[in-house]
């Protein structure tokens, strides 16, 4: 199991298909099959992270052979209602200029693709290993590449990139990574979607809401007044943005008569009742009226 950790908790994010907060996909759920060209291929090997911990990675380095076209894909991933999928990748890339006599076909990038399906139907030859039917998300480039000097000093420069795609509408999808002439290692991948968590705002409860299909989408959520609250402005709405954050509140609820808002407006609590009781005392030496306030 790959133990390389990404940065800490990120709000408004849910994993796709694991009980852990994030799906760790490399190498535990990679498909065995892939398209590897003639005698070249992605290989699962041992490597080191930036803290020199041993990890399992997928690696390819066939830079002296031209016309590379090496693919590896994930197993089937269920989308769980998400409309937009986010993919974070950790990888390392060898600096082409640091390799002696390297041909001009050497690359420092790779491609990310996805393919939607209602069921797990992929084989070694389906879907075909090419763009269309695979949908290209982006060409991924490294911010930092490593050289032979770094390799000799056992220094691994690891890059982290995030890409997203949507809308997705089928029950699930596959991811694929295409090498076309790089010397690189794919170290870790996680797949997630964004959502706005359940919240109480303006006296109303808003249920958990998934973000929309586009990064700029705003998904409207209808609010329900807290117990003993009532609508005074309608409709009561909040909008969930593409980052999993609530925004643009519309309308509000107020506590009913006899109740007051407490706990930052999340609860309508009954008010204490004050009754005025008249006490009349007759004193035979004279008559006096005594008034008292009694708390119930």
C-alpha positions in Angstrom: 0.0 0.0 0.0 1.3 3.4 -0.9 1.9 5.4 2.3 2.8 8.7 0.8 0.6 11.4 2.4 -0.8 14.4 0.7 -1.3 17.6 2.6 -3.8 17.6 5.4 -7.6 17.9 5.5 -9.3 20.0 2.9 -12.8 21.3 3.7 -15.7 20.5 1.5 -14.1 17.3 0.0 -15.4 13.7 -0.1 -13.6 10.6 -1.3 -15.1 8.6 -4.2 -14.8 5.0 -3.2 -13.0 4.3 0.0 -13.9 4.3 3.7 -10.9 6.5 4.3 -11.3 10.2 3.7 -9.5 10.0 0.4 -9.1 7.2 -2.1 -5.5 6.1 -2.4 -5.4 4.5 -5.8 -1.8 3.8 -6.5 -0.9 0.9 -6.7 -3.7 -1.0 -4.9 -6.5 -0.5 -7.3 -4.7 -0.2 -10.6 -5.9 -2.4 -13.4 -3.3 -5.0 -14.5 -4.1 -4.5 -18.1 -2.8 -1.6 -20.2 -1.4 -0.7 -23.5 2.4 -0.7 -23.4 3.6 -0.5 -27.0 5.9 -3.2 -28.3 8.5 -4.0 -25.6 8.0 -1.0 -23.3 5.6 -0.5 -20.5 4.7 1.0 -17.2 6.2 -1.0 -14.4 5.3 -1.2 -10.7 8.5 -0.6 -8.8 9.8 0.4 -5.4 10.9 4.0 -4.9 11.4 6.7 -2.3 9.3 9.7 -1.3 10.8 13.1 -0.4 11.3 11.8 3.2 13.1 8.7 1.9 10.3 6.4 2.9 10.0 3.3 0.7 6.9 3.5 -1.5 5.5 1.6 -4.5 5.2 3.6 -7.7 4.4 3.1 -11.4 7.4 4.1 -13.6 8.2 4.4 -17.2 11.4 5.4 -18.9 11.8 4.5 -22.6 13.2 7.8 -23.7 15.7 6.3 -26.2 12.9 4.6 -28.1 10.9 7.0 -30.3 7.1 7.1 -30.8 6.2 6.0 -27.3 2.6 5.4 -26.5 2.3 3.7 -23.1 -1.0 3.6 -21.1 -2.1 2.5 -17.7 -5.5 2.8 -16.3 -7.3 2.5 -12.9 -10.0 0.1 -12.1 -13.7 1.1 -12.2 -14.5 4.1 -9.9 -18.1 4.8 -8.9 -18.9 8.5 -8.9 -21.5 8.4 -6.0 -23.7 11.2 -7.4 -20.8 13.6 -8.0 -21.1 15.7 -11.2 -17.5 17.0 -11.2 -14.5 14.9 -10.4 -11.2 16.1 -9.0 -7.9 14.2 -9.4 -4.7 15.0 -7.4 -1.5 13.4 -8.7 1.9 13.1 -7.1 4.7 12.3 -9.6 8.4 12.9 -10.5 9.9 13.5 -13.9 13.5 13.2 -15.1 15.0 16.4 -16.6 15.6 15.5 -20.3 18.5 17.9 -20.6 20.4 16.0 -17.8 20.4 12.8 -19.8 23.4 12.3 -22.1 22.7 11.8 -25.8 18.9 11.9 -25.2 16.9 12.2 -28.4 14.7 15.2 -29.1 11.6 13.1 -28.5 12.2 13.0 -24.8 9.3 14.5 -22.9 8.7 15.9 -19.4 4.9 15.7 -19.5 2.1 13.0 -19.6 -1.6 13.0 -20.4 -4.6 12.4 -18.1 -7.8 10.9 -19.6 -11.1 9.6 -18.3 -13.8 7.2 -19.7 -17.4 7.0 -18.4 -19.4 3.8 -18.2 -22.5 2.5 -16.4 -20.7 -0.7 -15.4 -17.2 -2.2 -15.1 -16.7 -3.4 -18.7 -13.1 -2.6 -19.5 -10.8 -5.3 -20.9 -7.3 -5.3 -22.2 -8.5 -4.0 -25.5 -11.6 -2.0 -24.5 -11.9 0.9 -24.4 -9.3 1.3 -27.2 -6.1 2.9 -26.0 -6.6 6.2 -27.8 -8.2 9.6 -27.5 -11.8 9.2 -28.5 -13.3 7.2 -26.8 -11.0 8.3 -24.0 -11.6 12.0 -23.1 -8.4 14.0 -22.5 -8.5 16.1 -19.3 -5.1 17.8 -19.7 -1.4 17.5 -20.4 0.4 17.4 -17.0 3.7 19.1 -16.7 6.2 19.1 -13.8 7.1 22.2 -11.9 10.3 20.5 -10.9 12.3 17.8 -12.6 15.2 15.8 -11.2 18.6 15.2 -12.7 21.3 12.4 -12.4 22.9 14.5 -9.7 19.7 14.5 -7.7 19.3 10.8 -8.3 22.8 10.1 -7.1 22.1 12.0 -3.9 18.8 10.1 -3.6 16.9 13.3 -3.9 13.4 12.9 -5.4 11.7 16.1 -6.5 8.0 15.3 -6.2 5.3 17.4 -8.0 1.6 17.7 -7.0 -1.0 18.7 -9.5 -4.8 18.8 -9.4 -7.1 18.6 -12.4 -10.9 18.3 -12.6 -13.4 17.2 -15.2 -17.2 17.2 -15.7 -20.0 16.9 -16.1 -20.1 13.2 -15.5 -23.4 11.4 -15.6 -22.7 7.6 -15.9 -22.5 5.4 -12.8 -18.7 5.5 -12.8 -15.6 6.0 -14.8 -11.9 5.0 -15.4 -8.8 7.2 -15.3 -5.9 6.6 -17.7 -2.4 8.0 -17.8 -0.5 8.1 -21.1 3.2 8.4 -21.5 4.6 9.4 -24.8 8.3 9.7 -24.1 9.0 10.7 -20.5 11.1 9.2 -17.8 8.8 9.5 -14.8 7.2 7.9 -11.8 3.5 8.2 -10.9 3.6 8.0 -7.1 0.1 8.6 -5.7 -3.3 9.6 -7.0 -6.5 10.5 -5.1 -9.9 11.1 -6.6 -12.5 13.3 -4.8 -15.5 15.5 -5.3 -16.6 18.7 -3.5 -19.7 19.3 -1.4 -21.2 21.9 0.9 -21.8 20.4 4.4 -25.1 20.5 6.3 -25.4 23.9 7.9 -27.8 26.1 9.9 -27.9 29.7 8.7 -30.4 32.5 9.0 -32.6 30.3 11.1 -32.9 27.5 8.5 -31.3 24.1 8.0 -29.6 23.4 4.7 -28.8 19.7 3.9 -25.5 18.5 2.5 -25.3 19.5 -1.2 -22.9 18.3 -3.9 -21.2 21.0 -6.0 -22.2 21.4 -9.6 -20.9 20.0 -12.9 -18.7 23.1 -13.6 -16.2 24.9 -11.4 -18.3 28.0 -11.7 -21.6 26.3 -11.0 -23.9 27.5 -8.2 -26.3 24.8 -6.9 -29.4 26.1 -5.1 -30.4 24.4 -1.8 -33.8 25.1 -0.2 -33.7 25.7 3.6 -36.1 24.4 6.2 -36.8 26.5 9.4 -35.5 25.1 12.6 -38.1 23.8 15.0 -40.4 26.6 16.3 -39.2 28.9 13.6 -41.2 30.3 10.7 -40.5 31.9 7.3 -40.6 35.6 7.1 -38.7 36.0 3.8 -39.2 33.5 1.1 -37.7 31.6 -0.6 -35.1 30.5 1.9 -32.0 29.5 -0.1 -28.3 29.1 -0.1 -26.0 28.4 -3.0 -23.2 25.8 -3.1 -20.3 26.8 -5.2 -17.7 24.7 -7.0 -15.3 24.8 -4.1 -17.8 23.3 -1.7 -18.6 26.6 0.1 -22.0 28.1 0.9 -22.7 31.6 -0.5 -25.5 34.0 -1.5 -28.0 33.6 1.3 -31.6 34.5 0.4 -34.5 34.7 2.9 -34.6 33.9 6.6 -36.6 32.3 9.4 -37.6 33.9 12.7 -38.6 32.3 15.9 -42.3 32.1 16.6 -44.0 34.2 19.3 -43.0 33.0 22.7 -39.6 31.7 21.5 -36.2 33.4 21.2 -33.1 32.6 19.1 -30.2 31.2 21.0 -26.9 29.4 20.2 -26.1 31.8 17.3 -29.6 31.6 15.9 -29.5 27.8 15.5 -32.2 27.1 18.1 -35.5 28.6 19.0 -36.0 28.3 22.7 -39.1 29.0 24.7 -39.0 32.3 26.7 -39.4 32.3 30.5 -42.9 33.5 31.5 -43.4 36.2 34.1 -46.7 36.4 35.9 -47.8 39.1 38.1 -49.7 37.9 41.2 -51.6 40.2 43.3 -51.3 39.6 47.0 -53.8 41.4 49.2 -53.1 41.4 52.9 -55.6 42.7 55.2 -54.2 44.0 58.4 -56.8 44.8 60.9 -54.8 47.8 62.2 -55.1 49.1 58.6 -55.5 47.9 55.0 -52.4 47.5 52.9 -52.1 46.2 49.3 -48.9 44.3 48.6 -47.9 43.5 44.9 -45.4 40.8 44.1 -43.7 39.4 41.1 -43.4 35.7 41.1 -41.2 33.8 38.6 -42.6 30.6 37.1 
